[in-house]
Amino acid sequence: MPRKKKHEYEEDLYEDISSSSQPIPQKKTVIDYADNYGNFIFKNISKIIKGIAFAVAAAIIIIFAVIAFLLIKLDSFFIVIAIGLGIVGIILAAIFLFLIYGLGHIISQNDEILRRMK
């Protein structure tokens, strides 16, 4: 006795696996381009942060050097204050360099740990 079909779409279907048709390439969307850009930026974020650390430290030293130079030009009485500002500028630059560079180094270490765990 033949089996009754519950639905009309219950048929024996097969898939042709010997087909040589090429898959249709998907168009890239804006999200794909944004992901590619984001992956590039975040892939190198530790190097970018380390570079920013050196730029910030150099900017602090330059700013304090300019202020010290202007104080010396203003009056020779301010030589001691200018030297003190130079020392404070170097110390501040070193502190900011270590803090920002340390953050970039931590990110770099974290990326290396994640890469080894995969």
C-alpha positions as CSV (number, residue, x, y, z in Angstrom):
1,M,0.0,0.0,0.0
2,P,1.5,3.4,-1.0
3,R,2.3,5.9,1.6
4,K,0.2,9.0,1.7
5,K,1.9,12.3,1.5
6,K,1.0,14.8,4.2
7,H,2.1,17.7,2.1
8,E,2.6,18.3,-1.6
9,Y,6.2,19.4,-1.1
10,E,7.2,16.0,0.4
11,E,9.1,14.6,-2.6
12,D,12.4,12.9,-2.9
13,L,14.8,15.7,-3.6
14,Y,18.4,15.3,-4.5
15,E,21.3,17.7,-4.9
16,D,23.5,17.7,-7.9
17,I,27.0,17.7,-6.4
18,S,28.7,17.3,-9.8
19,S,27.7,20.7,-10.9
20,S,30.5,22.9,-12.1
21,S,28.8,26.3,-11.5
22,Q,30.8,28.9,-9.7
23,P,29.5,30.5,-6.6
24,I,28.1,34.0,-7.0
25,P,30.5,36.5,-5.5
26,Q,29.0,38.6,-2.8
27,K,29.2,42.4,-3.2
28,K,31.1,44.2,-0.5
29,T,29.0,46.3,1.7
30,V,29.9,49.4,3.7
31,I,30.2,47.3,6.8
32,D,32.8,45.1,5.1
33,Y,34.9,48.1,4.2
34,A,34.5,49.4,7.7
35,D,35.5,46.1,9.2
36,N,38.6,45.9,7.0
37,Y,39.6,49.4,8.1
38,G,38.9,48.7,11.7
39,N,40.9,45.4,11.6
40,F,43.9,47.3,10.1
41,I,43.8,50.0,12.7
42,F,43.2,47.8,15.7
43,K,45.8,45.3,14.5
44,N,48.5,47.9,14.9
45,I,47.0,49.8,17.8
46,S,49.9,49.0,20.1
47,K,52.4,50.5,17.7
48,I,50.2,53.5,17.2
49,I,50.0,54.1,21.0
50,K,53.7,53.7,21.4
51,G,54.3,56.3,18.7
52,I,51.8,58.6,20.4
53,A,53.8,58.2,23.6
54,F,57.0,59.4,22.0
55,A,55.2,62.3,20.3
56,V,53.5,63.4,23.6
57,A,56.9,63.3,25.5
58,A,58.6,65.3,22.8
59,A,55.8,67.9,22.7
60,I,56.1,68.3,26.5
61,I,59.8,68.7,26.4
62,I,59.5,71.3,23.5
63,I,56.8,73.3,25.3
64,F,58.8,73.5,28.6
65,A,62.0,74.3,26.7
66,V,60.2,77.2,24.8
67,I,58.8,78.5,28.1
68,A,62.3,78.3,29.7
69,F,63.8,80.1,26.8
70,L,61.2,82.8,26.9
71,L,61.8,83.3,30.6
72,I,65.6,83.6,30.1
73,K,65.0,86.1,27.3
74,L,62.6,88.1,29.5
75,D,65.2,88.6,32.3
76,S,68.3,86.9,33.4
77,F,66.8,86.8,36.9
78,F,64.6,83.8,35.7
79,I,67.5,81.5,34.9
80,V,67.0,79.4,38.0
81,I,63.3,79.2,37.3
82,A,64.0,78.3,33.7
83,I,66.3,75.5,34.7
84,G,63.7,74.3,37.2
85,L,61.1,74.3,34.5
86,G,63.4,72.3,32.2
87,I,63.8,69.7,34.9
88,V,60.1,69.6,35.6
89,G,59.4,69.3,31.9
90,I,61.8,66.3,31.5
91,I,60.3,64.6,34.5
92,L,56.7,65.1,33.2
93,A,57.7,63.9,29.8
94,A,59.3,60.8,31.2
95,I,56.2,60.1,33.4
96,F,53.8,60.5,30.4
97,L,56.1,58.5,28.1
98,F,56.2,55.5,30.6
99,L,52.5,55.6,31.2
100,I,51.4,55.8,27.6
101,Y,54.1,53.5,26.3
102,G,53.3,51.0,29.0
103,L,49.7,50.9,27.9
104,G,50.8,50.2,24.3
105,H,53.1,47.5,25.6
106,I,50.3,45.9,27.6
107,I,48.1,45.8,24.5
108,S,51.0,44.3,22.5
109,Q,51.5,41.6,25.2
110,N,47.8,40.8,25.3
111,D,47.7,40.4,21.5
112,E,50.7,38.0,21.7
113,I,49.0,36.0,24.4
114,L,45.7,35.8,22.4
115,R,47.7,34.8,19.2
116,R,49.4,32.0,21.1
117,M,46.2,30.7,22.6
118,K,44.5,30.3,19.2
